């Protein structure tokens, strides 16, 4: 349940949909398994797991949602081999070269034939809408996965007025200043991992791991003009993570101070424990985002762009 990556967006209008209407909108695009001729399916599923019916969970002004994807796996090499065999048979029988257009048609026919026997690959992407803070937070390792969930949510609601969160100062500049000056604004603390890059797409990269970032070796690269594009941080001894120069959070891990906080809830009622953990996680992520935005000089609001 604990989110491991954060890509967050700002609502440009208040999210004022009622619980019932939101659930109804999600139900219209609930996940259904692939049929015999479907190559993929994508839809909403219960954040509590496959055996639960509710497609969202509400706690502490936050809506927890989850999208599920099924993709049929048909190896390209298998399709290619089948097409080449068919093309060779036609070429031998009719003494002619098979055109690319014919091969494309054969490829479509091969895929149609193989689909019912193909294995499926499943994946899920979770997110929560924070009504109080006006944020949409997606647990995704890439912008592609996050945008896929946003597209489904936009389709479900008919509209989705969100923009990526932006800050007043460029994250790469701010993180570079932290290492150059040896300071980082509380409650954030620099730990021992960073990636530095020369300016430009083809610039050299250097990575440091399990190494004090105030060392001379790091300073040499900073003096040479490299900027920090990834940096490991600790939030008030409660969460560890990597912040990137596009303001996305990777490898988020909550410390035992947080994960043990709901031990008194126990595990006898799994749903009650998930509810307690989700409520706690949302509060911590709120604090994390606020700390990051403040450290980056404040948020650039949509009306200021």
Secondary structure, DSSP 8 states (H G I E B T S, - for coil): -----BEEEEESS-----HHHHHHHHHTTB-----TT-SEEEEEE-TT-TT---S-EEETTEEEEEEEEEEEE--HHHHHHHHHHHHHHHHHHHTS---HHHHHHHHHHHHHHHHTT-EEEEEEEEEEEETTTTEEEEE-SSHHHHHHHHHHHHHHHS---EEE-EESS-HHHHHHHHHHHT---TTEEEEEEEEEE-SSTT--EEEEESS-TTSHHHHHHHHTT-EEEEEEEEETTTEEEEEETTS-EEEEEE-HHHHTTTGGG-SSSHHHHHHHHHHHHHHHHHHHHHHHHHHTTSEE-GGG-
